[in-house]
Structures are given as structure tokens and as C-alpha cells.
Amino acid sequence: MKRVITGIIALPLLILFILKASYVLFASFVVVLTFLGLGEYYRMALPDRREEGVAASLAGALVPAVLAAQDRLVEMVPFRTSATLLAFVLTVVFLACALRVLFSFRDIRAAAAETALFATGFLYVPLLLTHMVWLRALPDGVDWIFLVLVIVMSGDTAAYYVGSNLGRRKLYPSVSPNKSVEGAIGGLLGSLAGTFVARLTFFPGLTVLDCIATALLLGVLGQVGDLFESLLKRSFGVKDSGAIVPGHGGILDRLDSILFAVPAAYYYALFVFMNR
């Protein structure tokens, strides 16, 4: 019931926000999501380093903030390209984490693993989630954001109901025992149906080929993102990434599919959709 109530309240608010929010406000929202999601990751991965996890989460939240303002920063500072800016930001963040571990390790045998976990957090949450800001900045950016959400949500819903009723063969039992092959196929069909609904309602610029390509590409990557977060949680020995979303777990539990799907949507829009 909590899950249903949360969806009834949150989904209309999210739709209204995406429709009405300016680019700056939307980017600020992504910065907040990055901070919360990265905080959950570090609480799972490095529970004994709470202070470092908070500091790293704040630093990680700067990644989408800085890259959202990349055009202005490239003009103000002599970065040749936005790629140089991205490399600069990630380099500074990684060096800060490496120095922190170097001068504050507790068990030298765990130092390499801690450094790797810190670095993985920055690649997993801020880098992937920044693509949502970049996607929003494109022409038809709002439509692309909605398309990602439709593909992921319709896929999740279809996978759940098909898997619950028809699931027989386990998809990846060592990582997610409840997921089935039938559910995964149903999820892809749900994503495909959702994409054609999007074409008929708010995104008429999509061709039939766009619908098939984005549904399959983002649908597969969304399911892989879900499995990857399940792998992390099992590795860290936790059930949910957090409890901030009533009935749904943590922020990462809601973003796991989007984290993998939104970069693919951005590059498809940039290299295929906008170059026809």
C-alpha cells in the first residue's frame, strides 16, 4: 500500500516538475539526486567511513553541477572543450579520494579496495546521472527525459506482472532470485509498447525505427542496471540501498535502471536522432 500511495503522489509531481522546471532547476534536482544516491552507495560500500562518505557525496554532487554549467565555465576558464572540463573534475575528485585513503587508512590490506570503492562511486552515480542534465539540454530534451521514464517504468511494470504470472525460468538467480527470463522478455515488450505510446502522444518526431531501437537499447540497459544494483547490494550484504522513498527503498533503488538507460538515450539522441 505504501508503494502504491507513494507512486500516486510522486508520479504526478514528477511529471509536473519536468514540464515546468527550467534547465537550471532541473539540473539542481539532478545534483540533489546525485548527492542522495551517492550517499546511499557509500553507506553500503564503506559503512565505517561515514564522514568520508558524506564528503565524497558532496564532491560527487559537484560533478553534474559543474558539467551542467560547462558552456559558461569553458568560456570563463581556458578549458578547450567540455571533455577537458569533465576530465579535470574527475581527476580532482579521484586525487582527493586517493589522498584521503593514503593518509587515513586503518588496515593497509583494505586500502586498495577502499580506494576502488570510492572511485567506483563517482563513476557509477555522478558520471552516469550527469547525462540526464545533458539530455535535458538537447532540443526536445523534455520529451527525451519523458521517453526514458516511459521506457523504464513500462518495462519495470510489465516485467513484474509477466514474471509474477508466467515466470518459470530464472534469469540470474545468484544476483536476483525473483527475476525470470519470461519477466525480462515481458519487460522489453512493455518498453516497446510504452515507446509507441510516447510516439502517439507527446513525441511524434520518433520514427518507427527510433521506437524499436530506443525501446530495445534502453530497455535492455535498464534491466542490466537493475541487476547491477542488485549485485552491489548482495555484495555489500544489504536488502535496500536506503529507506528515503516509502515502499520503494532508497534513491538508488529507483534510479538503478535510469542510471544505465539515460546515457544511451543521450548518445542516441545526439548521434542518431539529431543527425538525420
ABEGO torsion letter per residue (X at the ends): XAAAAAAAAAAAAAAAAAAABBAAAAAAAAAAAAAAAAAAAAAAABAABAAAAAAAAAAAAAAAAAAAAAAAAAAABBBABAAAAAAAAAAAAAAAAAAAAAAABABAAAAAAAAAAAAAAAAAAAAAAAAAAAAAABBGAAAAAAAAAAAAAAAAAAAAAAAAAABABBABAAABAABBAAAAAAAAAAAAAAAAAAAAAABAABBAAAAAAAAAAAAAAAAAAAAAAAAAAAAAGBABABAABBGAEBAAAAAAAAAAAAAAAAAAAAAAAAAX
